[in-house]
Amino acid sequence: MLQRLVALQQADSAFPSGSFAFSNGIEGLAALPDGLGGAELGHAVEVILRHRWAGSDRVALVLAHRAQGDLARLARIDAAVEAACLPEPMRTGSRRNGGALLAAHSRIGTPGAEGLRMAVRDGPLLGHLAVMQGALWRSLGLDETTVTEIAGYQSAAALVTAAVRLGRVGAIEAQRILSALMPVLAEIAARPVQGAEEGADEEGGDETDNADIMLVAFTPLIEIATMRHARADLRLFAN
């Protein structure tokens, strides 16, 4: 029961994770000539889940969870995320969002949070969001399946919420879109993650580097829209 309650707390939009400042491409898409209505938003969120979150952030999250707080392993995963995230607004947004989440957990006394925060401040870690989620939520006793479900739901919910704040869809339409995406999210979250970090606590240790961590993302239109958004004179979100 306690772990379910902790999971609900972490998934709650009221938790001060800092995600409200980032649209992760939605504001950039909304500025394109074709606009962003309900149908377009649903398609965009599904594309992001299938072609960015599934193969990149989700994998980094799971590997960070498996790292069991080992800073050297977390640093390698963090470096892989940095290398795989090509658009500068997405890269810096991930680091800023991870830093905000880390600061909140440090202030409320989550075990290990202050050590991670110092590691980001002093340089071993970059602090990407997915890596911080995996490390922090493991320290709270949440299992791999649960942290994957929380992160996936938060990713989808943050995207549709950004569209609501931009006035592109209403709150009811946003929830309709989110409900329709639940089977997609469940299917993605259930996929196995293979990676260099799995089984690293077995005899022989982990001798890999970030070249062995396979993070795959391909959302070119969203990435281009995000880079255009970074040069806009007026914007609501950081990316």
N, C-alpha and C positions, 0 to 999 in steps of 0.2 A: 504493500500500500504506500509506504513512504517514498519508494522510488518512482511510483506513478505520479505522486504529487510533485516530486522534484522535476520530473519530466514536464508536467503541465506548467510549472513555474518558468522553466527555461523556454518553453514554446510560446508563452504568453506575450502578446504584442506590447503589453505594458512594461515588460522587463526592459531596463535601460541599456539596450545593446548598441544603440547608435545607428541602427539600420534605417531609421526614418529619414536620414540625410541623403540616402543613395537610391536612385531609381534603376541602376544597373542596365541602362540602355533604353528604358521605357520613355523617358522624356525626349531623348534623341529621336526615337521612332515617331513619337507624337508630333514632332516638328517637321516631319517629311511631308511632301505634298499630298500623299494619299491619306494622311491622318491616321488615327488609331481608334476605331470604334470597338464594339464588343467582340465581333467576330475576329477582327485583326488582333486584338489583345489576346484572346484565347489562343490563337495560332502562335503568336510571338512567345507567350509564356511556355507553351508546349515545346517550341523549338529550343528555348533556353534550357529547359529541363532535360530534354533529350540530347542536345548537342553541346551543351556546356557543363551544366551541373553534373550530369550522369558520369561523364568521362574525366572530369577535371576536379571540381570542388568536392564531389562525393568521394572520389578516390582518395584525395588528400585528407579529407575528414577521417575516413576509416583508417588510413595508414597512421595518422596522428593519434588516433584512439589506441591503435595497437602498439604504438611506441612506448606506452606506459610511463610517460613523463621523461624519457631519456632525451636530454637536450640536444645531443649530437644527432640523433635520429630525427628529431623534430626540425632541426636546422636544415637537414638534407631535404626533407619534404617541403619546408618553406621555400628553399631555393628552387625546387622543381616548380612550385606554383608561380614563383616570380618569373621563371623562364618561359612558362607555358602561357602566361597572360600578356599578350602582345600590346594591346592598346593601353597607353599610359593612364588614362582616366580609370580604367577598370583595375589596373594594377595598384595604383595609389589608393583607390577606393577600398579595395580589399584590405590593404594594410591599415588604413584609417579605421575601417569598421572593426577589424580585429583588435586594434588598439583600444577602441571604445568599449568593446565587450570585455576585454581584459581589465580595463580600469574599473568597470562596474563590479566585476567579480572580486577584484582586489579589495575594493571598498567594503564589500559585504562579507569578506573573510573566507572566500572559497579556498579550500586547501590547494596549495601550489600556485595560486594565481599571482601572488606577489613575486615569487621566483621567476615565473614566466615574464612578468612585466619588467623585471630587472634585466632579464636576458634580451628582451627586445630593446630596452634602453641602451644596454652596453654593447649590443652588436651581434651576438651569436644567432639571434632570431630576427626575422623580418616582421613577424606578427600577422601573417595573412589570416583572414577570417576563418576559413575552413580548418586550418591547422590549430588555431586557438580554440575553436569549438570542440574539436576532437580531444584535445588535451584537457581542457577545462571540464567538459562533461564526463570524461572518464574519471577525473578526480572526485566527481560527485557520485560516482558509483553507477552511472548509467551504462547499459550495455551497448554493444555495437549496433544492434538493430534499432534500438530506441534513439540513439544519437543521429542515425541516418534518417529516420522518420522525422525527427524534430527539424533537422537542417533542411530537408527537402520541403517540408511544409512551410517553414519560414521563408525559404527562397521564393516559392510560388506566391505566398500571401503578400510578401513585400512588393512583388511586381504588380499585382493587381491593386494593392493599396496605393502605390505610386500613381497608377492611372486614375484612381478615384480622386486623389489630391490634385491632380492636373485637370480634373473636370471632364475627363474623357468618357468615363462610365459612372453610373451611380452605384451606391453601396450594394443594392440588391443584385444588380447585374454582375458586379464583381464577385459576389458570393456564388452566383449561378455558374460563372466561369470557373471559379475555384473548385466547386463541387464536381464539375465535369472533368476536371483534371486529376481528381483523386485516384482513379484507376491507373492513369499514366504514372503518377507519382509512386503508387504502390508497386507497380511493375518494375520501375527503375530502382527503387530502394531495395527490392528483393534480389537484384542481380549480385552475384558473388564478386568480390574484389580480390584480384590476385595482384601481388606486388612484392617488391623486395623486402618490405618490412614484415610480411607475414611469417610467423615462426622465428623471428629474430632472437627470441629469448631461449631458443633451443641451443643445444651444444654446438659450439662453433661461432655463435654470435652473429652479428650483422656486419658484413664486410663490404656492403654495397655503398655506392654514392648516388647522387641525384640522377645520374644518367640511367640508372636502372628503374627509376620511378616513372611509369608511363602515365602521363596526364594528357588527355586528348579533348580538344574543344574546337568546334568549327561553326561559328555564327558570324560570317563576314558582314552581312547587312547591319546587324545589331552593333557590331564593333565599329563600323564606319559611322553609323548614326551617333554612337557615343563620342567618337573623336570630333565629329562636327559640333556636337553639343558642347564640347569643352571650349569651343571658340565663340559660343553665343554670347551676345551682350547681356542678355537677361535670361536667367534660369532659376528654377526652384530647387533643383537637386544638385549635388556635387558631381554626379556622373549620370 
